[in-house]
Amino acid sequence: MKILYGVQATGNGHITRARVMAPALAKQGIEVDFLFSGRAPDKLFNMELFGEYRVRRGLTFSVTDGKIDRWRSLTQNSLIQLVKDIRALDLQEYDLIISDFEPVTAWAAKLQKKPCIGIAHQYAFQYPLPGPGIGRIMMPMIRFFAPVQQGIGLHWHHFNGPILPPLIEAQPYPITVRPGMILVYLPFENREQIRQWLLPFSDYEFHVYCDIDTPEDDEHIFWRPLSRDGFRQAQACCDGVIANCGFGLASEVLQAGKKLLTKPLAGQPEQVSNAAVLRHLGLAEVFTELEGGQFYRWAAQPSPQPVAYPDVAQALARWILAGCDRSAELLARELWQEVLVEPAIA
């Protein structure tokens, strides 16, 4: 069996899911080629796992000072190039296409009548979720952006639907707590704004991962270049995490049993929904502007109980090898039965 796996590379969470699925599919004897889009090739890092992967321009969004910049997003994308890439992608050698919300592979599969399944957090929006009802707005866009024949959604709770638990890799480092050490990952925020937020809290130590080439130390703020391994080490020993509302990172934080203070990216419906769900399940504190009272209240909280998620990747790989013949409802039910410390719906 040979698969082409398309990954939307605008967010690291999509790439992280592919990192987990790659060895799971290989273990089942499935040959996989990877295609990434939505990020410049020189901005991809720690990609050795994917072999000779392909990169296409795809579609992405631009951010200015923590908000979606709709005009820049519109002008920086090229629909002409997208159509060219879709038409140029030959899928003849593949038995199945998997799309993690990636448009080039999904549309090529649709046009060439190839079987295509979607595995992504976004497909959970097919079902009712707590919060402002963003799913009703997002689903038409999701279906148009990356059309698939069957979408497998992932979330922090099943919400009585065929939604699977998070698809994340096991934490490779022992979980400890270094009091006062806070891990920060706010890639969509202005760096100086982050600095101004963190400077007043001098009795804490902030390790901020961002797009720089070399480490920089600034009083109690330690700026660190992007590194998957370095980030996981810091995640394992930190006292808490401050981050945007991306699904993948929040899932890792819950798995590690770390408290989470999260800021949804303004104008990004998925992150707004994620923030509402995290608050609804009592899994995180949400902020828009970091202020002292909220930070100190959050920092004083004890670490939550780690959430033990099952091996969703292996379950999906076996399901795919068997021809995706079992219902998503049955697969979801079996996997959620293995989750320990499942949050209760308020």
C-alpha positions in Angstrom: 0.0 0.0 0.0 1.3 3.4 -1.0 0.1 6.7 0.4 0.6 10.4 -0.3 0.3 12.3 3.0 -0.4 16.0 2.6 0.3 18.3 5.6 -0.7 21.9 6.1 2.5 23.4 7.4 1.3 26.7 8.6 1.1 25.3 12.1 3.5 23.1 13.9 0.6 21.0 15.2 -0.1 19.6 11.7 3.6 18.6 11.3 3.7 17.1 14.7 0.7 14.8 13.8 2.6 13.7 10.7 5.7 13.0 12.9 3.5 10.6 14.9 1.7 9.0 11.9 4.9 8.4 9.9 6.4 5.6 12.1 2.9 4.2 12.8 2.2 3.8 9.1 5.7 2.4 8.5 5.1 -0.2 11.2 2.1 -1.5 9.2 4.3 -1.8 6.1 2.7 1.1 4.4 4.9 3.2 2.1 4.4 7.0 2.5 5.4 10.1 0.6 4.9 13.5 2.3 4.0 16.8 0.8 3.9 20.0 2.9 2.4 23.3 1.9 1.7 26.7 3.5 5.3 27.4 4.7 8.5 28.4 3.0 11.0 25.5 2.8 13.6 27.4 4.7 11.2 27.8 7.6 10.7 24.0 8.1 12.9 22.5 10.8 13.8 19.0 12.1 12.3 17.4 9.0 14.7 14.4 8.6 12.0 11.9 9.6 10.1 12.7 6.3 12.8 11.7 3.9 12.6 13.3 0.4 9.4 15.2 1.1 7.9 17.7 -1.3 7.0 21.3 -0.6 4.3 23.4 -2.4 3.2 26.9 -1.9 -0.3 26.1 -0.9 -2.3 28.6 1.1 -1.4 30.3 4.4 -2.4 33.3 6.5 -0.4 36.4 7.6 -0.3 37.7 11.2 0.4 41.2 12.4 0.8 41.8 16.1 -1.2 38.8 17.2 -4.1 39.2 14.8 -4.9 37.7 11.4 -4.0 40.3 8.7 -6.7 39.6 6.1 -5.4 41.9 3.5 -1.8 40.6 3.6 -3.2 37.0 3.7 -5.2 37.8 0.5 -2.3 39.4 -1.3 0.4 36.9 -0.3 -1.5 33.9 -1.5 -1.6 32.9 -5.1 -4.6 31.0 -6.3 -3.0 30.7 -9.8 0.0 28.9 -8.3 -2.3 26.7 -6.2 -4.3 25.6 -9.3 -1.0 24.9 -11.1 0.3 22.8 -8.2 -3.0 20.8 -8.0 -3.1 20.1 -11.7 0.6 19.1 -11.8 0.4 16.6 -8.9 0.2 13.1 -10.4 -1.4 10.6 -8.0 -1.4 7.6 -10.3 1.1 5.6 -8.1 -0.9 6.1 -4.8 -3.6 3.9 -3.4 -4.8 6.5 -0.9 -4.4 10.2 -0.1 -4.3 11.5 3.4 -4.8 15.2 4.0 -4.1 17.0 7.3 -6.1 20.0 6.1 -3.7 20.3 3.1 -5.3 21.7 -0.1 -3.0 20.6 -2.9 -3.3 16.9 -2.2 -7.0 17.0 -1.2 -8.0 18.9 -4.4 -5.7 16.7 -6.6 -7.4 13.6 -5.2 -10.9 15.0 -5.8 -10.1 15.9 -9.4 -8.3 12.6 -10.1 -11.0 10.6 -8.3 -8.6 9.1 -5.8 -9.7 7.9 -2.4 -8.9 10.6 0.2 -9.4 10.8 3.9 -8.7 13.7 6.2 -7.1 13.4 9.6 -7.0 16.7 11.4 -8.4 18.7 14.3 -10.4 20.7 11.9 -12.7 17.8 11.0 -14.0 17.8 14.6 -16.0 20.9 13.6 -18.4 18.7 11.7 -20.0 18.0 15.1 -21.5 20.3 17.8 -18.9 21.7 20.1 -19.1 23.9 23.2 -18.7 27.6 22.6 -19.9 30.2 20.0 -21.0 27.8 17.3 -18.0 28.4 15.1 -18.3 25.0 13.5 -21.3 26.1 11.5 -19.2 28.9 10.1 -16.1 26.9 9.5 -17.4 23.7 8.0 -18.2 25.1 4.5 -14.7 26.7 4.4 -13.1 23.4 5.6 -14.9 21.4 2.9 -13.8 23.9 0.2 -10.3 24.4 1.5 -9.3 20.7 1.7 -12.2 18.4 0.4 -12.0 14.8 1.6 -14.3 11.8 1.3 -14.1 11.1 5.0 -12.8 13.5 7.7 -11.5 12.1 11.0 -11.7 14.8 13.6 -9.6 15.1 16.8 -10.4 16.9 20.0 -10.0 16.9 23.8 -13.4 15.3 24.3 -15.7 13.3 22.0 -18.7 15.5 22.8 -20.9 12.5 22.0 -19.7 12.4 18.5 -17.3 10.2 16.4 -14.3 12.4 17.4 -11.0 10.8 18.3 -8.6 11.8 21.1 -5.5 13.9 20.3 -3.0 12.4 17.9 0.3 13.2 19.7 3.6 11.6 20.4 4.6 10.3 23.8 6.7 12.7 25.9 10.2 11.4 25.5 11.5 13.0 28.7 10.6 12.3 32.3 8.0 14.7 33.7 9.3 16.9 36.5 8.5 20.4 37.8 11.0 23.1 38.0 9.3 25.7 40.2 8.9 29.1 38.6 10.1 28.0 35.1 7.5 29.0 32.5 7.7 27.8 28.9 6.4 30.4 26.4 5.4 29.8 22.7 3.6 32.7 21.1 4.8 32.6 17.5 2.0 35.0 16.2 2.8 37.7 18.8 5.2 40.7 18.4 8.4 39.8 20.2 8.6 43.2 22.0 5.0 42.8 23.1 5.9 39.4 24.6 8.8 41.0 26.4 6.7 43.8 27.9 4.2 41.2 29.1 6.8 39.1 30.8 9.2 41.8 32.2 7.1 42.6 35.3 7.2 39.0 36.6 10.9 39.0 37.6 10.4 36.3 40.2 9.7 33.8 37.4 12.0 32.4 34.7 10.5 32.5 31.1 11.9 30.3 28.3 10.5 31.7 25.1 10.9 29.7 21.9 10.8 31.9 18.8 12.1 32.4 15.3 15.7 33.4 16.1 19.1 31.8 15.1 21.0 31.9 18.4 19.9 32.0 22.1 19.6 35.3 23.8 19.3 36.0 27.6 17.4 39.1 28.7 17.2 39.4 32.5 14.7 36.6 33.5 13.6 36.0 29.9 15.5 33.4 27.9 14.9 33.5 24.2 15.6 30.2 22.4 15.6 29.2 18.7 13.0 26.8 17.5 14.0 23.2 18.2 11.6 20.3 18.5 13.8 18.4 21.0 14.8 21.5 23.0 11.1 22.5 23.3 10.1 19.0 24.5 12.8 19.0 27.1 11.6 22.4 28.4 8.0 21.2 28.3 8.8 18.2 30.4 10.3 20.1 33.3 8.5 23.5 33.2 6.1 24.7 35.9 3.5 25.9 33.3 3.0 26.9 29.6 1.9 30.2 28.0 0.9 29.7 24.4 -1.6 30.4 21.7 -4.6 28.1 21.3 -3.2 25.7 18.8 -4.6 22.2 19.2 -1.4 20.2 19.1 0.6 22.1 21.7 -2.3 22.3 24.1 -2.8 18.5 23.7 0.9 18.0 24.6 0.5 20.3 27.7 -2.5 18.3 28.9 -0.6 15.0 28.3 2.3 16.3 30.4 0.1 17.5 33.2 1.2 21.2 33.0 -1.0 24.2 33.7 -1.8 26.2 30.6 -2.4 29.9 30.1 -3.5 30.5 26.5 -4.2 33.3 24.1 -6.3 32.7 21.0 -5.1 34.2 17.8 -7.5 37.1 17.1 -9.5 36.5 13.9 -8.7 32.8 13.7 -11.9 30.9 14.3 -10.3 27.6 15.2 -8.3 29.1 18.0 -11.3 31.0 19.3 -13.2 27.8 19.4 -10.3 26.0 21.1 -10.2 28.6 23.8 -13.9 28.2 24.4 -13.6 24.4 24.7 -10.5 24.6 27.0 -12.4 27.0 29.3 -15.6 24.9 29.1 -13.7 21.7 30.1 -11.7 23.6 32.8 -8.4 22.7 31.2 -6.8 26.2 30.8 -7.0 29.9 31.6 -7.6 32.2 28.7 -6.2 35.7 28.2 -6.1 38.4 25.6 -3.8 40.9 27.4 -1.5 39.4 30.1 -2.0 41.2 33.4 -0.6 40.6 36.8 -3.6 39.4 38.7 -4.5 36.7 36.2 -0.9 35.6 35.8 -0.2 35.2 39.5 -3.5 33.4 40.1 -2.7 31.0 37.3 0.9 30.5 38.3 -0.2 29.7 41.9 -2.4 26.8 40.7 -1.1 23.3 41.3 -0.1 21.2 38.3 -3.1 19.3 36.9 -3.3 15.5 36.6 -1.6 14.3 33.3 -4.0 13.0 30.7 -3.0 9.5 29.4 -4.0 9.4 25.7 -4.0 6.1 23.9 -1.9 5.3 20.8 -4.2 6.9 18.3 -1.6 6.8 15.5 -1.3 3.0 15.6 -5.1 2.6 15.8 -5.4 4.8 12.7 -2.6 3.0 10.9 -4.3 -0.4 11.4 -7.6 1.1 10.4 -6.1 2.5 7.2 -4.3 -0.8 6.3 -7.7 -2.6 6.7 -9.2 -0.3 4.1 -10.9 2.2 6.5 -13.7 -0.4 6.8 -14.8 0.1 10.4 -16.9 3.1 11.4 -15.4 6.2 12.9 -17.9 5.9 15.7 -16.6 2.5 16.7 -13.0 3.6 16.5 -13.7 6.7 18.6 -15.6 4.7 21.2 -12.8 2.2 21.6 -10.1 4.9 21.9 -11.9 7.0 24.4 -12.4 4.0 26.6 -8.6 3.9 27.0 -8.2 7.6 28.0 -7.4 8.2 31.6 -8.4 11.4 33.4 -11.0 12.2 30.7 -12.4 15.7 31.4 -16.0 16.0 32.3 -18.4 18.2 30.4 -19.5 21.2 32.5 
